[in-house]
Amino acid sequence: MIIGIPSETKAQERRVGAVPSLVHDLGEQGHEVLVQTGAGLGAGISDQQFVDAGARLASDAAEVWATAELIVKVKEPLPEEYPLLRPGQVLFTYFHLAASRSLTDAMLASGAHCFAYETLTRNGHLPLLAPMSEVAGRMAVQAGAFHLEAHTGGRGLLLGGVPGVLPAKVLILGGGSVGAEAARMAAGLGARVLVMDIDLHRLRYLADVLPRNVTTLASSRHALLEQLPSADLVIGAVLVSGARAPLLLRRDDLARMQSDGPVLVDVAIDQGGCFETSRPTTHAEPTYVVDGVVHYCVANIPGAVPRTATFALTNATKPYVELLAGLLQAQGVAGAAAHPVLGSAANVLAGELTNAAVAEAFGLPWREPAAIMPGT
């Protein structure tokens, strides 16, 4: 089958959906890979490298979308791409549909089949979220440390302090992959780190594996409000698979924080954000201030390190792209949707929602894939 790799269109998004090794292996499996000219340049991958791996180059996005049966991307289609989708086409990318009703409606109207990286589940884990969560967690600390500097509007703190001066306090909400990586990074820089989570088993694990300057605390509304006044950097790292992120901080809660430039980093912004005052920003204009609190809410944090992020993502997606392409070729969409792992990634099939969390976010109906696709 023909697999298309278009250039990403999101602001300052330089990742690409495939690397040459994946292109080569797909070719070995009998597929044709069509890569948009220049798609990999932001990640340090030349057109010639793709050609050498067996890809055919397309002059523009329209050619990729019009030709490919399967589109492999990094981020969700943007409005300018909606007209390029066609019924029966398969998309495999990060969608985060629960964060956007307009995107959800557009995908339903397109008639395309949408398989989402972020809901693909294997043995209770989210293997296609993990690599970008690791990148985003580490970068959240880098971004937070930078924006604590006075010239960016922050409190003028060095995250790790110096002898005789206390380090900054970093409060991390959520102990999953993002939270754990953020804690490890902040601890390595010498900060005082507190991780909050509702899962006591996870907190016990983190207490065992993280450095000694990381402490854990069972999460509750009361405990969170108690910690806010002393927090210099708050990182929102919560996730409910496929669903909108829960709101943990209200607008009124900001009054409990210091008013001279503490920083909030909302890594959950892709899923709607976990702070009431969050709104998506870009790498070009990453922050804004509400009630004296600096908000960093970039919706594609790993896009700032596109080479690292592209290779990390493709390491994870490669087996699933190959599996999806093989099943589509042999059994069609019905076969892919029936697969116990790939089926968990199906969010939209033939104009209908197949993910309960997305449906719940907007009060929309949904059905199991088997009720939509004959043969599932």
Secondary structure as GFF3:
##gff-version 3
##sequence-region A 1 376
A	DSSP	beta_strand	2	5	.	.	.	ID=ss1
A	DSSP	alpha_helix	20	28	.	.	.	ID=ss2
A	DSSP	beta_strand	32	36	.	.	.	ID=ss3
A	DSSP	three_ten_helix	41	43	.	.	.	ID=ss4
A	DSSP	alpha_helix	47	52	.	.	.	ID=ss5
A	DSSP	beta_strand	56	58	.	.	.	ID=ss6
A	DSSP	alpha_helix	61	67	.	.	.	ID=ss7
A	DSSP	beta_strand	70	72	.	.	.	ID=ss8
A	DSSP	three_ten_helix	79	84	.	.	.	ID=ss9
A	DSSP	beta_strand	90	93	.	.	.	ID=ss10
A	DSSP	three_ten_helix	97	99	.	.	.	ID=ss11
A	DSSP	alpha_helix	101	110	.	.	.	ID=ss12
A	DSSP	beta_strand	113	116	.	.	.	ID=ss13
A	DSSP	three_ten_helix	117	119	.	.	.	ID=ss14
A	DSSP	alpha_helix	130	147	.	.	.	ID=ss15
A	DSSP	three_ten_helix	150	152	.	.	.	ID=ss16
A	DSSP	beta_strand	169	173	.	.	.	ID=ss17
A	DSSP	alpha_helix	177	188	.	.	.	ID=ss18
A	DSSP	beta_strand	192	197	.	.	.	ID=ss19
A	DSSP	alpha_helix	200	209	.	.	.	ID=ss20
A	DSSP	beta_strand	214	218	.	.	.	ID=ss21
A	DSSP	alpha_helix	221	227	.	.	.	ID=ss22
A	DSSP	three_ten_helix	228	230	.	.	.	ID=ss23
A	DSSP	beta_strand	233	236	.	.	.	ID=ss24
A	DSSP	three_ten_helix	251	256	.	.	.	ID=ss25
A	DSSP	beta_strand	263	266	.	.	.	ID=ss26
A	DSSP	three_ten_helix	267	271	.	.	.	ID=ss27
A	DSSP	beta_strand	287	290	.	.	.	ID=ss28
A	DSSP	beta_strand	293	296	.	.	.	ID=ss29
A	DSSP	three_ten_helix	301	304	.	.	.	ID=ss30
A	DSSP	alpha_helix	306	338	.	.	.	ID=ss31
A	DSSP	three_ten_helix	342	345	.	.	.	ID=ss32
A	DSSP	beta_strand	346	349	.	.	.	ID=ss33
A	DSSP	beta_strand	352	353	.	.	.	ID=ss34
A	DSSP	alpha_helix	356	362	.	.	.	ID=ss35
A	DSSP	alpha_helix	369	372	.	.	.	ID=ss36
###
